[in-house]
Amino acid sequence: MKVPFTAIVLALGLSSSPAGDSLFLNESLGKSVLRSNDRLARNWFFEVTSGPVFGVNGDLTRAISDPSGLQLDSQTFGDVFDNAWLLGFRFGKRFGMYDGYMRFAYTQADGGRDQVGTDGGSAVNAVFGNYSDFALLGGVRREFLQPNRLHPYLGFEAGIRFVNGMDISVDSGPTLPFYDDSAVFTTEVTAGVAYDVTNAFRIGLETGLRYQGGLDDINGNVLEDFNTSEYLLFVPIMLTGTLSF
């Protein structure tokens, strides 16, 4: 005859101490373990992530000077683009305290008008086109405190990011191609915390550090000495929603 798991937990509580407090503690522990086991039995998950992305390092343009008096300054991602936002999806499987998954993510940022240097003491302004990319990554993360509703975790992702080409217009001149379409290597270290709303649904907050390789510049136009990108670093701040099944 099979003995229900809850009965075993209650029996252990009664045998370890006759006090009512001890019984309540063991019963609560049993419910927590049962809740965790039920959640872990849902091996597959689908997750949505969304939030702002902040460029923290890496130049999009190179500082150059010309004997004629032209001086162009280096520009970071944060200097050039505004309102960077990411929307992503993860689909994966749980292996005990580890998750393995594939991630699809789209990042978009608004280009704008920015002073990029001076020419004989007069300001040189440029209008940058919008930025967008699509990423395909594989990842793994490790959760902590699984018997509880609150789950801190650490993760790592790596893959390919496909960045759309960008245009630029300097001092109301003609629009010129600035960067070509690029396929760059990307990695991300993530850290976050998730809360189990139910056994099948959780919400969370996640951040991390994202690296991506340099973009493919376009040679053969007047800006070929100005466009350079060796690497870019970002810090995303994501809200997450996860459905387990």
LINVENPE-V587335 format. One record per residue. N is the residue number from 1. RES is the residue in one letter. SS is DSSP state (A for helix, B for strand, O for the rest). OMEGA is omega as a letter, one per 40 degrees, with the letter a starting at -180 (NA if undefined). Layout:
n=N res=RES ss=SS omega=OMEGA
n=N res=RES ss=SS omega=OMEGA
//
This chain:
n=1 res=M ss=O omega=i
n=2 res=K ss=O omega=i
n=3 res=V ss=O omega=i
n=4 res=P ss=O omega=a
n=5 res=F ss=A omega=a
n=6 res=T ss=A omega=i
n=7 res=A ss=A omega=i
n=8 res=I ss=A omega=a
n=9 res=V ss=A omega=i
n=10 res=L ss=A omega=i
n=11 res=A ss=A omega=i
n=12 res=L ss=A omega=i
n=13 res=G ss=A omega=a
n=14 res=L ss=A omega=a
n=15 res=S ss=A omega=a
n=16 res=S ss=A omega=a
n=17 res=S ss=O omega=i
n=18 res=P ss=O omega=a
n=19 res=A ss=O omega=i
n=20 res=G ss=A omega=a
n=21 res=D ss=A omega=a
n=22 res=S ss=A omega=i
n=23 res=L ss=A omega=a
n=24 res=F ss=A omega=a
n=25 res=L ss=A omega=a
n=26 res=N ss=A omega=i
n=27 res=E ss=A omega=i
n=28 res=S ss=A omega=i
n=29 res=L ss=A omega=i
n=30 res=G ss=A omega=i
n=31 res=K ss=A omega=i
n=32 res=S ss=A omega=i
n=33 res=V ss=A omega=i
n=34 res=L ss=A omega=i
n=35 res=R ss=A omega=i
n=36 res=S ss=A omega=i
n=37 res=N ss=A omega=i
n=38 res=D ss=A omega=i
n=39 res=R ss=A omega=a
n=40 res=L ss=A omega=i
n=41 res=A ss=A omega=i
n=42 res=R ss=O omega=a
n=43 res=N ss=O omega=a
n=44 res=W ss=B omega=i
n=45 res=F ss=B omega=i
n=46 res=F ss=B omega=a
n=47 res=E ss=B omega=i
n=48 res=V ss=B omega=i
n=49 res=T ss=B omega=i
n=50 res=S ss=B omega=i
n=51 res=G ss=B omega=a
n=52 res=P ss=B omega=i
n=53 res=V ss=B omega=a
n=54 res=F ss=B omega=i
n=55 res=G ss=B omega=a
n=56 res=V ss=B omega=a
n=57 res=N ss=B omega=a
n=58 res=G ss=O omega=a
n=59 res=D ss=B omega=i
n=60 res=L ss=O omega=i
n=61 res=T ss=B omega=a
n=62 res=R ss=O omega=i
n=63 res=A ss=O omega=i
n=64 res=I ss=B omega=i
n=65 res=S ss=B omega=a
n=66 res=D ss=O omega=i
n=67 res=P ss=O omega=a
n=68 res=S ss=O omega=a
n=69 res=G ss=O omega=i
n=70 res=L ss=B omega=i
n=71 res=Q ss=B omega=i
n=72 res=L ss=B omega=a
n=73 res=D ss=O omega=i
n=74 res=S ss=O omega=a
n=75 res=Q ss=O omega=i
n=76 res=T ss=B omega=i
n=77 res=F ss=A omega=a
n=78 res=G ss=A omega=i
n=79 res=D ss=A omega=a
n=80 res=V ss=A omega=a
n=81 res=F ss=O omega=i
n=82 res=D ss=B omega=i
n=83 res=N ss=B omega=i
n=84 res=A ss=B omega=a
n=85 res=W ss=B omega=a
n=86 res=L ss=B omega=i
n=87 res=L ss=B omega=a
n=88 res=G ss=B omega=i
n=89 res=F ss=B omega=i
n=90 res=R ss=B omega=i
n=91 res=F ss=B omega=a
n=92 res=G ss=B omega=a
n=93 res=K ss=B omega=i
n=94 res=R ss=B omega=i
n=95 res=F ss=B omega=a
n=96 res=G ss=O omega=a
n=97 res=M ss=O omega=a
n=98 res=Y ss=B omega=i
n=99 res=D ss=B omega=i
n=100 res=G ss=B omega=a
n=101 res=Y ss=B omega=i
n=102 res=M ss=B omega=a
n=103 res=R ss=B omega=i
n=104 res=F ss=B omega=a
n=105 res=A ss=B omega=i
n=106 res=Y ss=B omega=i
n=107 res=T ss=B omega=i
n=108 res=Q ss=B omega=i
n=109 res=A ss=B omega=a
n=110 res=D ss=B omega=i
n=111 res=G ss=O omega=a
n=112 res=G ss=O omega=i
n=113 res=R ss=B omega=a
n=114 res=D ss=B omega=i
n=115 res=Q ss=B omega=a
n=116 res=V ss=B omega=i
n=117 res=G ss=B omega=i
n=118 res=T ss=B omega=i
n=119 res=D ss=B omega=a
n=120 res=G ss=O omega=i
n=121 res=G ss=O omega=i
n=122 res=S ss=B omega=a
n=123 res=A ss=B omega=i
n=124 res=V ss=B omega=a
n=125 res=N ss=B omega=i
n=126 res=A ss=B omega=i
n=127 res=V ss=B omega=a
n=128 res=F ss=B omega=i
n=129 res=G ss=O omega=a
n=130 res=N ss=O omega=i
n=131 res=Y ss=B omega=i
n=132 res=S ss=B omega=i
n=133 res=D ss=B omega=i
n=134 res=F ss=B omega=a
n=135 res=A ss=B omega=i
n=136 res=L ss=B omega=a
n=137 res=L ss=B omega=i
n=138 res=G ss=B omega=a
n=139 res=G ss=B omega=i
n=140 res=V ss=B omega=i
n=141 res=R ss=B omega=a
n=142 res=R ss=B omega=a
n=143 res=E ss=B omega=i
n=144 res=F ss=O omega=i
n=145 res=L ss=O omega=a
n=146 res=Q ss=O omega=a
n=147 res=P ss=O omega=a
n=148 res=N ss=O omega=i
n=149 res=R ss=O omega=a
n=150 res=L ss=B omega=a
n=151 res=H ss=B omega=i
n=152 res=P ss=B omega=i
n=153 res=Y ss=B omega=i
n=154 res=L ss=B omega=a
n=155 res=G ss=B omega=i
n=156 res=F ss=B omega=i
n=157 res=E ss=B omega=i
n=158 res=A ss=B omega=a
n=159 res=G ss=B omega=a
n=160 res=I ss=B omega=i
n=161 res=R ss=B omega=a
n=162 res=F ss=B omega=a
n=163 res=V ss=B omega=i
n=164 res=N ss=O omega=i
n=165 res=G ss=O omega=a
n=166 res=M ss=B omega=i
n=167 res=D ss=B omega=i
n=168 res=I ss=B omega=i
n=169 res=S ss=B omega=a
n=170 res=V ss=B omega=i
n=171 res=D ss=O omega=i
n=172 res=S ss=O omega=i
n=173 res=G ss=O omega=i
n=174 res=P ss=O omega=i
n=175 res=T ss=O omega=a
n=176 res=L ss=B omega=i
n=177 res=P ss=B omega=a
n=178 res=F ss=B omega=i
n=179 res=Y ss=B omega=i
n=180 res=D ss=O omega=i
n=181 res=D ss=O omega=a
n=182 res=S ss=B omega=i
n=183 res=A ss=B omega=a
n=184 res=V ss=B omega=i
n=185 res=F ss=B omega=a
n=186 res=T ss=B omega=i
n=187 res=T ss=B omega=i
n=188 res=E ss=B omega=i
n=189 res=V ss=B omega=a
n=190 res=T ss=B omega=i
n=191 res=A ss=B omega=a
n=192 res=G ss=B omega=i
n=193 res=V ss=B omega=a
n=194 res=A ss=B omega=a
n=195 res=Y ss=B omega=i
n=196 res=D ss=B omega=i
n=197 res=V ss=O omega=i
n=198 res=T ss=O omega=i
n=199 res=N ss=O omega=a
n=200 res=A ss=O omega=a
n=201 res=F ss=B omega=i
n=202 res=R ss=B omega=i
n=203 res=I ss=B omega=a
n=204 res=G ss=B omega=i
n=205 res=L ss=B omega=a
n=206 res=E ss=B omega=i
n=207 res=T ss=B omega=a
n=208 res=G ss=B omega=i
n=209 res=L ss=B omega=a
n=210 res=R ss=B omega=i
n=211 res=Y ss=B omega=i
n=212 res=Q ss=B omega=a
n=213 res=G ss=B omega=a
n=214 res=G ss=O omega=a
n=215 res=L ss=O omega=i
n=216 res=D ss=O omega=i
n=217 res=D ss=B omega=a
n=218 res=I ss=O omega=i
n=219 res=N ss=O omega=i
n=220 res=G ss=O omega=i
n=221 res=N ss=O omega=a
n=222 res=V ss=O omega=a
n=223 res=L ss=O omega=a
n=224 res=E ss=O omega=i
n=225 res=D ss=O omega=a
n=226 res=F ss=O omega=a
n=227 res=N ss=B omega=i
n=228 res=T ss=O omega=i
n=229 res=S ss=O omega=i
n=230 res=E ss=O omega=i
n=231 res=Y ss=B omega=i
n=232 res=L ss=B omega=i
n=233 res=L ss=B omega=a
n=234 res=F ss=B omega=i
n=235 res=V ss=B omega=i
n=236 res=P ss=B omega=i
n=237 res=I ss=B omega=a
n=238 res=M ss=B omega=i
n=239 res=L ss=B omega=a
n=240 res=T ss=B omega=i
n=241 res=G ss=B omega=a
n=242 res=T ss=B omega=i
n=243 res=L ss=B omega=i
n=244 res=S ss=B omega=a
n=245 res=F ss=O omega=NA
//
